[in-house]
């Protein structure tokens, strides 16, 4: 069930995995990037979910200021909201990979387990593990 969609991404609640899934369709502006992540967090909180799947294959490189915002603003809120498992489906694009890895390297959450995947099916299977 799609719970949010705009021109750059869609967000669905995957009931089987007990997760929010964000599927990026194209590179967003800074405002769109923050809107989508914030909306995903609202859905996590509203549904009391603890799992996140981010399909970032079409996201492209993340701007430095958005990486900083992710680490300083979004991730603390996500951890507070109870996210425990995060699966990230990354692209073959080295700039996308580096952007995502830069953000994740700064996350200092004791109770957050994350892993990278090349296929959405693998990410769904991993994140669904209790």
Buried (B, 14 or more C-beta within 10 A) or exposed (E): EEBBBEEBBBBBBBEEBBBBBBBBBEBBEEEBBBBBBEBBBBBBBEBEBBBBBBBBBBBBBBBEEBBBBBBEEBBEBBBEBEBBBBBBBBBEBEEBBEBBEBBBEEBEBEEBBBEBBEEBEBBBEBBBEE
